[in-house]
Amino acid sequence: MEPSLDATLAAAADGDEQAWRHIVDTYAGRVYGVVFRQCGDRELSEEITQDTFVKVVTKLGDYNETGRFEAWLFRIATNRLRDEIRRRKRQANPVDFSATPPEALGYQDEDPASPDAPLLTAESNSQLAAAIAELSEADQQILNLRYVGELSYQQIADTLDQPLGTVLARGHRALKKLKTRLAEEAA
């Protein structure tokens, strides 16, 4: 039987290399996916993912929000990316973070009976990428954390430090806008 997340985090904080490896193996792909979906730059995504886990390992001993590890982890990653984007924009030749290649998209709802499952599996990645690019940054962030980061709406609320109702409403509106845009493209 696999130990609980809290036990794994405690062991990793105490220097257990196997526990730390388990945390990285479990979350690194999702962190990378969220970061890559936001910036579209593989090298930057790898850098931010590594920086995120460096910060986590240095702060893990101070972590005490039982049950909110994923929200904490993704908050670190999104804040680190935001800071890096700001830093790069101040440079003479800023990187264009607006273009995300279609292969970066992986929106897939785990529950095929979910009301948004037909929307998310019926369209091609290029159509989906174009429709998502037309959404506001806030709407993109909600969809990114939900479908790439695989966070629950409660975890997204914790990550963004917003009320659950606000996040649910924003997520619903974002999916509705996306569905409308895809329907307009299909017509």
MOCOR-V219838 format. One record per helix or strand. SS is the DSSP state (H for helix, E for strand). FROM is the first residue (numbers start at 1). TO is the last residue. Records with the same first field share a line. If there is no record, write none. Layout:
SS: FROM-TO / FROM-TO
This chain:
H: 5-13 / 17-39 / 42-62 / 69-90 / 102-104 / 117-122 / 125-133 / 137-148 / 153-160 / 164-186
